[in-house]
Amino acid sequence: MSRSIEAVHAQPNEWPRATKTKRKYMLHVEDRSFAAYVDPADDGAITNPALVVEVLCDITEARDRGEKFAHDRRIPSLREYIMVSQHEPRIEVYRRTEHGRWELEEACAGESIELASVNCRLAVDDIYRDPLASAVAST
């Protein structure tokens, strides 16, 4: 059975549930950890991602959906490619099947989506929740 995770809203360059060693990032989700190995030629690149998340914007959306996705699909370890709309509450998950084909699953406001690569379910509304709204409402 999969678990739910709550979206973490972080400042740029923060990754509160990750730790980094010289050659490896460790992502911690509840009781599981996932290793991501750093490319020796580029310490900003991961060599074995199971999951890639792209937040789409007007300037880069065509490239993210085309050239970049075509490139990333060739990564052997990649199991899911996620595209998050910045204009509406919509998440697209492209999942590699056991036959190597890519299938699309979409979720919108009020729905959730399974992230099989990290064994969890993600609620779309959690991703689009304004982290400052409750602070403003209580003042």
FENQUINOR-V410804 format. One record per run of one state. SS is the DSSP state (H for helix, E for strand, - for the rest). FROM is the first residue (numbers start at 1). LEN is the number of residues. If there is no record, write none. Layout:
SS;FROM;LEN + SS;FROM;LEN
//
This chain:
-;1;2 + E;3;2 + -;5;13 + E;18;3 + -;21;3 + E;24;6 + -;30;2 + E;32;8 + -;40;2 + E;42;5 + -;47;4 + E;51;5 + -;56;5 + H;61;12 + -;73;7 + E;80;5 + -;85;5 + E;90;7 + -;97;5 + E;102;7 + -;109;3 + E;112;4 + H;116;3 + -;119;1 + E;120;4 + H;124;5 + -;129;4 + H;133;5 + -;138;2
//
